[in-house]
Amino acid sequence: MNSAEQTVTWLITLGVLESPKKTISDPEAFLQ
């Protein structure tokens, strides 16, 4: 995992923790 992927994962994790009712419909497509 490179730094960019790690940052994106970190941001997604924060988003999920801050907004547990919100979900990302397709995280794999988002990463691409």
C-alpha positions in Angstrom: 0.0 0.0 0.0 1.5 3.3 -1.1 1.2 6.6 0.8 -1.7 7.8 -1.4 -3.7 4.6 -0.8 -3.0 4.8 2.9 -4.2 8.4 3.0 -7.4 7.6 1.1 -8.0 4.6 3.4 -7.4 6.9 6.5 -9.8 9.5 5.2 -12.5 6.8 4.5 -12.0 5.4 8.0 -12.4 8.9 9.5 -15.5 9.5 7.4 -17.1 6.2 8.5 -16.2 6.9 12.2 -17.6 10.5 12.0 -20.7 9.5 10.0 -21.5 5.9 10.9 -24.9 6.2 9.1 -23.2 7.1 5.8 -21.7 4.4 3.7 -19.6 4.5 0.5 -21.5 2.7 -2.2 -18.5 1.5 -4.1 -15.1 2.1 -2.4 -13.2 0.1 -5.0 -14.5 2.3 -7.8 -13.7 5.4 -5.7 -10.1 4.2 -5.2 -9.7 3.8 -8.9 
